[in-house]
């Protein structure tokens, strides 16, 4: 990047051009953030290993079209008597440079594939490619948004792209590289133009501000660089609007108002308020930002970005040197990183991500954003599930009686909360006292309890979705079957706690677990059917009634022995009584008296 920027348009009498066009890169030296591509092209030009086609891909505003024109200029760079070969070093304007960069050179043909998608447009290119260039060294075809070409157009281009005439080069640009057929990609050298780093973009903006002879606050430059999200064109468009808005001076307040952004310092204050559990202050800060024009979604997004910054500073302290950060973000961010745990930061991040989605779809964004802050403030000091389980076991969970021998007020966690701490103390309402119910000695008793409470849905889930690993009164560990309700463990715990009057801990285990009750019952049924089929009486019935089958087997509480045969009393067709008597009485006399023979 040169020390001073030279506008693309130097004519004083020409009409005003927006900054994105006025400072469009004219050479490889003007490009920022694409050093790897420049080195590759430089080596290729020096050794004469020049490809027939290049594919430039990247997000909006990173310089794809500008790079394509610069590449066409480099291929045709010529200064009579001095330079007569392709080169990336273009210190002076050559014979064809201005016409190529202004898009009016007869041998550099630019086509927008979004409006020329058909096979006929490609056929015109193929037909014209046979003829040599009029004045330049190469005839260069620049096809922008090439992914918009139809399948037939791509197929028509393949042969010419693979074996073009020596005087023809292709440069493609696209934002959707996945939509380009692999047959086209394999015939091109691919360059991924990445987003420009925020700090590098901020330096670029400052140079343009100096060249334009305007002034800007350092924070305003950082806000513009951050809002551009790595796009040079977006940053210059925002800067152009900010200069017009401020009348020659770009202030941070003007940029925030223009973009609907929150004050970065106030965002840090908001973060501190929610981490301390100070809901009133957090809501007040949000209201102030909303009154000054900040979008609630933007406030939460900036808050999430600061959570991410604090987390990064916790692991990468050198990240505080980023030029796009304000002084408050650097100093206070480091302070938060030292005091807050990763557990708290990761939970805040998850709550904010979910909260931003809720606010975006809410009919009233401000109340929705306030509820997100309330949840975030109250969740800042909550324990993780594993910590809560440990506290329950130790009796140190707030509201529980301490274990025998423990000091009043609970264990270390309770004492820490009583002493205060950075995150503050979260008040919890005391739960009503519950009357303990009968003990449950086995898992079948749990199923029976669900049935007695007429909760058929839970009974069904207990029988068919639970592979029991361990059971004791007050605790269940199980492995769910595939497709089970993800919240089944919580539902079982809540309902058993309500039905029995005792706290139940229901946990998901990684162990395989025993078969479900339904699976066990099905195995037992099949064994009973097999036993019945082996019985001589049943076998005789099947001989008399060809095609008959056993549909189901019912088990009595105390099964009667089978009247004949060695099977004994494994299964019967009725709960009680001699099943053969009732069956035979309703049948025509088939000659059953001959069975004893």
C-alpha positions, 0 to 999 in steps of 0.5 A: 500500500503506498504512503499517499493515495492518488485518486483515480479521477484527477481532473479538477473539472470533472463531476463529483465521483463517490469515494468508492470509485474515486479511490478505486485501485489502479495497480497491484500496489494499491490493493490491500490485504491480497499480498499472496495473490500479488506474489503468485502473479509476480512469479508467474509473469517473471517466469512466463507461466501465465495461465489462460484463466483466473477465478476471483472469488470473495464477498462483496466489496473486496476488490474482485472487479478492480483486481480483474481490471488490474490483471488485464492492465498487467497482461497488456502493460506496455511502454514503447521502447521500455516495457513490452511484456506482462508485469505486476510492476506498473509504476507509470501509466502505459499505453493501454492503462487508462482505457482498460481501467476506465472499462472502454478498451476495445480488447478488454471485454467486460460482461455481466453474467447476471444480465447475459446468462444464455448460451447465445451470449457465450457463443458470441464470446467464442466467435469473437475469440478467434480474432486477434486483439486490435491493439493490445497484447491479449484479448481479455474477457472479464465475466463478472458474477460468472455463477449466474451463467446457465448450465448450457452456457457453462458447457459451451464455454468449456472447450474454449476455456480449456484450449483458448487461442494464445491471444485470449485470456479469461478473468472470472469474478463471483461471490458464489463460488459453490455455484460454479461447476467444477469443470470450470474451476478446474480450468482456472487458477483460483484466488480467494480475495478475503475480507480486509482486516479491521485494523488494516481497513481503518488505516486505509480509511485514515489515508483517504480522509487525509487525501480528502482534506477532512477530519475525523474522530479516531473512534469514528474511523473505528466504527466505520471499519467495524461496520464495513465487515471487511468490505473496502467498498462498504467502508468508503460508502459509509465514509462518503455519507459521514463526510456529507453528514458532518460537513467536512468533519466525521464525528463518532456521534454522527456515525452512530446516529447514521448507522443506528449503532450504540455508543461503544462506551455505553455498551461496556457500561451495559455489560458491567451492569448485567454482569453485576445483576444491576437490572435497573441500570441495565434497562436505563442504559438500553433506554438511553441508547434507544432514545438516541436512535440505536436499534435494540438489535444493534445494542444486543449485537454490540453487547455480544461482540463485547462478550466475544472481545472479553473472551478473546482477551482472556486467552489472547491478551495481545488482541488489545492492540487492535486499532479498531478498538476504542480505549474503553474497550481495551482497558476495561475489556482486559479488566473484565477478562481477568475477573470473569470466568469462561463459564459466565462469558459463554453463558452470556454469549449463548443467551445473547445469540438466542435473545437477538433472534427473539428481538428480530422477530418480536413485534415490539423490539425494545421490550423484547430486548429488555427481557433479554437483559433481565435474563442475562442479569439473573443468569450471570451467577447461576451455576452450571448443571454439573455445579448445581448437581454437586451443590444439591449433593453437598446440600449447599444449594440456596434454600436447602438445609446444610449437611450435618456438620456444615456451617450455617448458610451452606458450603463454600459456594453459599459463603462466596455469594454471601460475600458478594463478588463481581457478578453479585448475588441473585435473589431466589424465592423460597420454594414451598415445603413439600410433603414426602410421599412413599418410596419407589423401590424399582422403575416399574413403580415409577411407571405405575405412579405415572399411570395412577396419576393418569399421565399416559404420555409420560407412561408411554415414554417411560416404557418405550424411550427409557433404557435404564442404567441405574435406579434408586429412590430419588435418582434415575440414570438412563440412556434415551432411545433414538428419537426420544424427547430431548427434555424427557429427563427434565420432565421425569424429574419435575413430575416425580418431584411433584408426585412424591414430594421429594427432589428427584435427580434424573440424568442422561447416561452415556452407558447403553442401558438395559432394554426398555420395558416395552422391549422386555415385554415383547421378548417375554411375549415371543417366548410365551408364543413359542412355548404355546406353539410347542404345547401338544394341545395348541398344536392339535388346534392348529392342525384342525384349523389350518391358517390359524395364528396366535395373535396375542398372549395375556399374562395373569398375575399368577399363571395357572399350569398348563392342563397338559404337556410339559410347558407347565404354566408359562402362558395362557389365553385368559388371565384365570381359569382353564382356557381350554374349557371355554374354548372347547365349549363354544366349538362344534364337537371336533372329536377332542375325546381322541386326544388322550389316545 
